[in-house]
């Protein structure tokens, strides 16, 4: 059987001309006012219309291909996105033309939720249906939030971030873990919060930090709809009121520097901290760290060989290879802000 690896991601614009068509793809079928879309578009325009996510994926693929050349398995790597080029249906069509019969999809989202897991499975099903006869079988790799390949590089950088704080202030510095907020109704049908809490505990322990807080960012939707809280900006204000001088923010919910990391943290949160006179340090995402690249290779091998042990850290165990039918159910869709 001719097999391959598929890197499956959200996608992002690369020029100012791409921004509106990209956001229209993200919001298709959702009742989002155009003025809200234009507001979000300004976040991209702030960075010249270019999201960092595509360059991240190119770098990740290059490093993965190099590792596969050294260690195997000898599988080609394809790349498809949900919302921007290369679009997933086009990639599936190319795989079919190349004679690929089965592909292992690594989704650039570590946690279980509708938008981070189930929706990608729906995207795969829709793309293979669109391509029709000859489309490869595509199986999604399990969520990997508690794999050492992501926990270890994140923990190493949290430790390095605290080393930037003067020693006499280090024990009084705050550690905030941030993740994309989702509607509470969505969180109740998945293990998103439980997994985030476990990942925070694992990273904090490896970084030798005993005090930390999980907060959320990038909230959207109407004010009447409850979303996961507390918000990172509100928390920074509270820390300032409590006399905290230094804050390390770790975007644990993001695999790489998405636009929400660049804008909501590096721009908005840092601007707030600077205004309050606080020392703000944002730790790195795992990005294309060698630990993470090795993890992708190992997860593919794990899925190809059911007899191999499932690697994980913590007490929750590995996520299943095949999601239960009732997990991460689709949410009701009120007015919402696009995820980036």
C-alpha positions as CSV (number, residue, x, y, z in Angstrom):
1,X,0.0,0.0,0.0
2,X,1.3,3.4,-0.9
3,X,1.2,5.6,2.2
4,X,1.9,9.3,3.0
5,X,1.8,11.8,5.8
6,X,-0.6,14.8,5.6
7,X,0.1,17.9,7.6
8,X,-3.4,19.4,8.1
9,X,-3.8,23.0,9.4
10,X,-6.0,26.0,9.6
11,X,-4.3,28.1,6.9
12,X,-3.8,31.8,6.8
13,X,-3.4,34.7,4.4
14,X,0.0,35.6,3.0
15,X,-0.7,39.0,1.5
16,X,-3.1,41.9,2.2
17,X,-5.1,40.8,-0.9
18,X,-5.6,37.4,0.7
19,X,-7.1,38.6,4.0
20,X,-10.7,39.2,3.1
21,X,-11.1,36.0,0.9
22,X,-9.4,34.0,3.7
23,X,-11.8,35.4,6.4
24,X,-14.8,34.8,4.1
25,X,-13.7,31.1,3.9
26,X,-13.4,31.0,7.7
27,X,-16.8,32.5,8.3
28,X,-18.8,30.8,5.5
29,X,-22.1,29.6,6.9
30,X,-21.8,31.6,10.1
31,X,-23.9,34.6,11.0
32,X,-21.0,37.1,11.5
33,X,-21.6,40.8,10.7
34,X,-19.3,42.1,8.0
35,X,-18.1,44.9,10.3
36,X,-16.8,42.3,12.7
37,X,-14.9,40.6,9.9
38,X,-13.4,43.9,8.9
39,X,-12.4,44.5,12.5
40,X,-10.5,41.1,12.6
41,X,-9.0,41.9,9.2
42,X,-7.1,44.8,10.8
43,X,-5.3,42.3,13.0
44,X,-3.8,40.8,9.8
45,X,-3.2,44.2,8.2
46,X,-1.2,45.2,11.3
47,X,1.3,42.5,10.1
48,X,1.2,43.3,6.4
49,X,-1.7,40.8,5.8
50,X,0.6,37.8,6.5
51,X,-0.2,35.1,9.0
52,X,2.8,33.3,10.4
53,X,1.1,29.9,10.2
54,X,2.0,29.0,6.6
55,X,5.7,29.7,7.0
56,X,5.6,27.6,10.2
57,X,4.1,24.7,8.4
58,X,6.7,25.0,5.6
59,X,9.5,24.9,8.1
60,X,7.8,22.0,10.0
61,X,7.4,20.0,6.8
62,X,11.0,20.6,5.7
63,X,12.3,19.4,9.1
64,X,10.0,16.4,9.1
65,X,11.1,15.4,5.6
66,X,14.7,15.6,6.7
67,X,14.0,13.4,9.7
68,X,12.2,10.9,7.7
69,X,15.1,10.7,5.3
70,X,17.4,9.9,8.2
71,X,15.2,7.6,10.3
72,X,12.3,6.6,8.1
73,X,9.6,5.6,7.3
74,X,10.1,6.6,3.7
75,X,6.8,8.4,3.3
76,X,6.1,11.6,1.3
77,X,4.7,14.5,3.2
78,X,1.7,16.5,1.9
79,X,0.2,19.7,3.2
80,X,-3.5,20.8,3.2
81,X,-5.4,23.6,5.0
82,X,-9.0,24.1,6.1
83,X,-9.3,27.8,5.0
84,X,-6.5,28.8,2.6
85,X,-4.1,27.5,0.0
86,X,-3.0,24.8,-0.2
87,X,-6.7,23.8,0.4
88,X,-7.3,20.3,1.7
89,X,-9.5,19.1,-1.3
90,X,-6.7,20.1,-3.7
91,X,-4.2,18.2,-1.7
92,X,-6.4,15.1,-1.5
93,X,-6.8,15.4,-5.3
94,X,-3.0,15.5,-5.7
95,X,-2.5,12.5,-3.4
96,X,-5.0,10.6,-5.5
97,X,-3.2,11.5,-8.7
98,X,0.1,10.3,-7.1
99,X,-1.4,7.0,-6.2
100,X,-1.5,7.4,-2.5
101,X,-3.8,4.9,-0.9
102,X,-3.6,5.8,2.8
103,X,-2.5,9.0,4.6
104,X,-1.8,9.7,8.3
105,X,-3.1,13.2,9.1
106,X,-1.2,15.2,11.7
107,X,-3.5,18.2,12.6
108,X,-1.7,21.2,14.0
109,X,-4.0,21.3,17.1
110,X,-3.0,19.4,20.2
111,X,-6.3,19.4,22.1
112,X,-9.8,17.8,21.8
113,X,-12.5,20.2,20.9
114,X,-14.9,20.7,18.0
115,X,-12.8,23.2,16.1
116,X,-9.5,21.6,17.0
117,X,-10.4,17.9,16.3
118,X,-13.8,16.9,15.1
119,X,-14.1,19.6,12.5
120,X,-10.9,18.5,11.0
121,X,-12.3,15.0,10.7
122,X,-15.3,16.5,9.0
123,X,-13.0,18.4,6.6
124,X,-11.3,15.1,5.8
125,X,-14.5,13.4,5.1
126,X,-15.8,16.2,2.9
127,X,-12.5,16.5,0.9
128,X,-12.4,12.7,0.2
129,X,-16.1,12.8,-0.9
130,X,-15.3,15.7,-3.2
131,X,-12.4,13.9,-4.8
132,X,-14.4,10.7,-5.1
133,X,-13.1,7.5,-6.5
134,X,-9.3,7.2,-6.0
135,X,-9.2,9.4,-2.9
136,X,-6.9,7.9,-0.3
137,X,-8.1,6.7,3.1
138,X,-7.1,9.4,5.6
139,X,-6.8,8.7,9.3
140,X,-6.3,11.4,11.8
141,X,-3.5,11.1,14.4
142,X,-4.7,11.3,18.0
143,X,-4.6,14.5,20.0
144,X,-1.1,14.9,21.5
145,X,-1.4,17.5,24.2
146,X,0.4,15.3,26.8
147,X,3.1,13.9,24.6
148,X,6.7,14.7,25.7
149,X,7.4,16.0,22.2
150,X,5.3,19.1,23.0
151,X,5.5,19.3,26.8
152,X,9.3,19.3,26.9
153,X,10.1,22.1,24.5
154,X,7.4,24.3,26.0
155,X,8.6,23.6,29.5
156,X,12.2,24.4,28.5
157,X,11.2,27.8,27.2
158,X,9.1,28.6,30.2
159,X,12.2,27.9,32.3
160,X,14.3,30.1,30.1
161,X,11.7,32.8,30.3
162,X,11.9,32.9,34.1
163,X,15.7,33.0,33.8
164,X,15.3,36.5,32.2
165,X,13.8,37.8,35.4
166,X,16.2,39.1,38.1
167,X,16.8,36.4,40.6
168,X,15.5,38.5,43.5
169,X,12.1,38.9,41.7
170,X,11.8,35.5,40.2
171,X,9.8,33.8,43.0
172,X,7.2,36.6,42.9
173,X,6.7,36.5,39.1
174,X,3.4,35.2,37.7
175,X,3.1,32.4,35.2
176,X,0.0,32.5,33.0
177,X,-0.8,29.7,30.6
178,X,-3.1,30.9,27.8
179,X,-5.4,29.0,25.4
180,X,-8.1,30.1,22.9
181,X,-11.3,30.6,24.7
182,X,-14.3,28.6,23.4
183,X,-18.0,28.7,24.3
184,X,-18.8,26.9,27.6
185,X,-21.4,24.9,25.7
186,X,-18.7,23.6,23.4
187,X,-16.3,22.9,26.3
188,X,-19.0,20.7,28.0
189,X,-19.0,18.2,25.1
190,X,-15.2,17.7,25.0
191,X,-12.1,17.3,27.2
192,X,-10.6,20.6,26.2
193,X,-10.4,22.2,29.7
194,X,-9.3,18.9,31.4
195,X,-6.5,18.4,28.8
196,X,-5.3,22.0,29.1
197,X,-5.2,21.7,32.9
198,X,-3.2,18.6,32.6
199,X,-0.8,20.1,30.1
200,X,-0.3,23.2,32.4
201,X,0.5,20.9,35.3
202,X,3.0,18.9,33.3
203,X,4.8,22.0,31.9
204,X,4.9,23.8,35.2
205,X,6.4,20.7,36.9
206,X,9.1,20.3,34.3
207,X,9.8,24.1,34.5
208,X,10.1,23.9,38.3
209,X,7.2,26.3,38.8
210,X,4.7,25.6,41.5
211,X,2.4,28.6,41.0
212,X,0.6,29.3,37.8
213,X,-2.9,30.0,36.3
214,X,-4.7,28.9,33.2
215,X,-6.4,31.8,31.5
216,X,-8.0,32.3,28.1
217,X,-7.6,34.7,25.2
218,X,-9.2,35.7,21.9
219,X,-12.8,35.4,23.1
220,X,-15.4,36.1,20.4
221,X,-19.1,35.7,20.0
222,X,-21.9,37.9,21.5
223,X,-21.6,39.1,25.1
224,X,-24.7,37.1,26.0
225,X,-23.0,33.8,25.2
226,X,-20.7,32.5,28.1
227,X,-17.2,31.6,27.1
228,X,-14.3,30.1,29.1
229,X,-12.7,32.6,31.5
230,X,-10.7,34.3,33.0
231,X,-9.4,36.5,30.2
232,X,-5.7,37.1,30.0
233,X,-6.1,40.9,29.9
234,X,-8.3,41.0,32.9
235,X,-5.9,38.7,34.7
236,X,-2.9,41.0,34.0
237,X,-4.8,43.9,35.4
238,X,-5.6,41.9,38.6
239,X,-1.9,40.9,38.9
240,X,-0.9,44.5,38.7
241,X,-3.4,45.4,41.4
242,X,-1.9,42.6,43.5
243,X,1.5,44.2,43.1
244,X,3.0,41.7,40.7
245,X,5.9,43.2,38.7
246,X,6.8,40.3,36.3
247,X,4.5,38.0,34.3
248,X,5.5,35.1,32.0
249,X,2.8,34.2,29.5
250,X,2.9,30.8,27.9
251,X,0.5,30.2,24.9
252,X,0.2,26.6,25.8
253,X,-3.0,26.2,23.7
254,X,-1.1,27.0,20.4
255,X,1.3,24.8,18.5
256,X,2.9,27.8,16.8
257,X,2.8,31.6,16.6
258,X,-0.7,32.0,15.1
259,X,-2.0,35.5,14.5
260,X,-3.8,35.4,17.8
261,X,-0.4,34.9,19.5
262,X,1.2,37.8,17.6
263,X,-1.7,40.2,18.0
264,X,-3.6,39.2,21.2
265,X,-0.5,38.5,23.2
266,X,2.6,40.2,21.6
267,X,0.6,43.3,20.8
268,X,-2.4,43.7,23.0
269,X,-1.3,42.0,26.2
270,X,2.2,43.4,26.1
271,X,0.9,46.9,25.4
272,X,-1.3,46.6,28.5
273,X,1.6,45.3,30.6
274,X,3.8,48.0,29.4
275,X,1.2,50.6,30.2
276,X,0.9,49.2,33.8
277,X,4.7,49.2,34.2
278,X,4.9,45.4,34.3
279,X,7.7,43.2,32.9
280,X,6.0,41.0,30.2
281,X,7.7,37.9,28.8
282,X,6.0,35.7,26.3
283,X,7.5,32.2,26.1
284,X,7.8,30.5,22.8
285,X,5.4,28.0,21.2
286,X,6.7,24.5,20.3
287,X,6.8,25.6,16.6
288,X,9.2,23.3,14.8
289,X,11.3,22.3,17.7
290,X,13.2,19.0,17.1
291,X,11.3,17.3,19.9
292,X,8.0,18.1,18.2
293,X,9.2,17.0,14.7
294,X,10.4,13.7,16.3
295,X,6.9,13.4,17.9
296,X,5.2,13.7,14.5
297,X,7.3,10.9,13.1
298,X,6.7,8.7,16.2
299,X,3.0,9.3,16.2
300,X,2.8,8.2,12.6
301,X,4.8,5.1,13.4
302,X,2.6,4.5,16.4
303,X,-0.6,4.6,14.3
304,X,0.9,2.4,11.6
305,X,2.0,-0.2,14.2
306,X,-0.8,-0.8,16.7
307,X,1.5,-3.0,18.8
308,X,3.7,0.0,19.7
309,X,3.1,1.6,23.1
310,X,1.3,4.9,23.2
311,X,3.6,7.5,24.6
312,X,2.2,10.1,27.0
313,X,2.9,12.0,30.2
314,X,0.6,12.5,33.2
315,X,-2.3,10.6,34.5
316,X,-5.0,11.0,31.9
317,X,-3.5,8.5,29.4
318,X,-3.2,8.8,25.7
319,X,-6.2,10.0,23.6
320,X,-7.8,7.2,21.5
321,X,-6.7,6.6,18.0
322,X,-10.3,6.7,16.9
323,X,-12.6,9.3,18.5
324,X,-15.8,8.1,20.1
325,X,-18.9,9.0,18.0
326,X,-20.3,11.4,20.6
327,X,-17.1,13.4,21.4
328,X,-16.6,17.1,20.6
329,X,-20.0,17.6,19.1
330,X,-20.7,20.5,16.8
331,X,-21.7,23.7,18.6
332,X,-24.7,25.9,18.0
333,X,-23.3,28.8,16.0
334,X,-24.2,32.3,17.2
335,X,-22.3,35.3,15.9
336,X,-18.6,34.4,16.3
337,X,-15.1,35.7,15.6
338,X,-12.9,33.6,13.3
339,X,-10.1,31.6,14.9
340,X,-6.7,32.2,13.4
